[in-house]
Amino acid sequence: MSTDNDVIEKQKVKLKKPKKWAVVLHNDDVTPMDFVVELLFYVFKLEIKQATELMIKIHTEGHGVAGVYPYEVAEQKLSEALTLIKLSNMALKITMEEE
C-alpha cells in the first residue's frame, strides 16, 4: 500500500572494478621454444612476432605475462594452456597471479 507520505531512500552503491589476473609462463630450459610460441599463439591469441618476443623475454628473464584478464577468463586460459602442456608431455610451468 502506497501513500503520499512514503519516503524513498536512495543508496549510493560504489562498484569496484573486478580484479585482474595475470597468466604467467615460467622458463624451464626444457620446453622447446617453438612450443612456447605456439602456445602463446593458439591459447593467448598473440601474433607470431609478439609470441616470439615474449618467448625470448621468458627465456632471458625467467618469466613473462601471457595476458591479463578477469579471473574467470584467466582461469580458462590457464586451463587450456595446462591441457596442451600435459598432452604434449612438456614441463612448462604456468601460473595465475593477481594484479
N, C-alpha and C positions, 0 to 999 in steps of 0.2 A: 504494500500500500504506500503510495507516494503522496506527499503533501507539499505545499509551497515552502514549508519550513525545513525541508530536508537539506542537509549540508553535504556537499560533495567535496571530498578531500582529494587533493592531487598529491601524489607522491612522485618525487623525482627518483628515477631509477638510473643509476650510473652503471653502464655496461662496461665491463673490462674487455679489452681485446684478448682473444684467445692466445695462449702461449704458443710460441713456435718451437719446433723441434728440428734439430739438425741431424741428418743421417751422415755418419762419418765412416769413411773407409780408412783402414789402418794398414800400413805397409808390413809385409811379412817376408820378403826376399825369397818366397817360394812360388807364389802365384804368378803365372806369366802376365806380362804387361798387356798383351793383346786381350786377355780375358777381362782385365780390369776395364779397358777401353770399351769392349763390347757390353759389359755390364752397365757402364755409365750411359752408353748409347741406348740400349734396349729398355732398361728399367727407369733410368732418370731422364731419358729423352734429351740428352746433351748431343750437340753436333759432334762429329768425329774430331774436329780440331779442338773443341772445348774439352772433350773427353780425354784426348791425348795430353793436353796441357795439364789437366787435373791429375791424370795418372802420373805424370812426371813430378808434380808437386807432392803427391802422396809418397812416391818413391824417395824423393830427396828430403822431405820434411817429416816423414813418418806417418802423416795422416792428412786427410783433406775432406772437406764437406761436399758431398754429392748434391745436397739440396736442403732447403729449409722449408718446412711445411707445418700446417696444423697437425696435431697429434695423430689423428686417425689416418691422414694421408701418409705421414712419416712412417707409421706402423705398417701400412700396406706396402710401401716401397721397401721397407726393411724386410718384410716377409717375402716379397717377390725376389729380392736380391739373395736372401738366405736360401731360398729354394733352388735358384740357379747355381749358387755356390755348392750346395750339397749335391745336386745332380751331376755337377761337373767334377766332383771329388777335389775341390780346391780348399785351401787353408785360409782364404781371405777372411779377415776379421772385419765385421761391420757393426756399428752401434748407433744408438739414438741418444742424443744429448739435448737437454733443454737449453734453449737460447736465453 
